[in-house]
Amino acid sequence: MKARYGYRIYPTPSQQMALAKLFGCVRVVWNDALTFCINQYKAGEKKPKNAELQKQFITQAKRTTEREWLSQVSCVPLQQSLNDLEQAYQNFFNSCKGQRKGRPVKPPNR
């Protein structure tokens, strides 16, 4: 039997700002990587590996002037967003092949 607990938090205004910044950065990394994967597919190429996506959209993006603000947040949630994107693609591909139980899964979206 699994236990489940529900919590409600009330962040301070500074914590709300930090969370908003973090969630915004995660969203930007997800959307950039997803757009890149879609463009790769349209070009007839394979989806890049997760390590390549992390290198391009986290490590190298932090070094550019337009994405240098990504270094203001922890890299762990950014990496997790790309891991979640990888899992979403695996679920979609397994659903297409019939290897996943349940209703069909749509491809990841923004």
C-alpha positions, 0 to 999 in steps of 0.5 A, a space after each residue: 500500500 502506498 501512502 500519499 500526503 498533500 501539502 500546501 505551501 505559502 512562499 514568501 514574495 522572494 521565494 515566489 520570485 525565485 520559483 517563477 525564475 526557475 520555472 521560466 528557465 525550465 520552460 525555456 530549456 524544454 521548448 528550445 530542446 523540443 523545437 530542435 527535436 521537431 526540426 531534426 525530425 522534419 529534416 529527416 534526421 534522428 532525435 539527438 541523445 539526451 546528453 547531446 541536448 543537455 550539452 547544447 541547451 544547458 551547458 553551451 546556452 549558458 555561455 551565450 549572451 541571450 541565455 546567460 541568465 540560465 546560470 542564475 538557477 540550479 542546473 538540476 531542474 534544467 537537466 530534469 526537464 530534458 530527462 522528462 522530454 526524453 521520457 515523453 518521447 520514449 512513451 510516444 514511440 512505445 505507444 506508436 509501436 504498441 509496446 505501451 499499455 493504455 490509450 495512445 500517447 501523443 508526441 510531446 508539445 509546448 
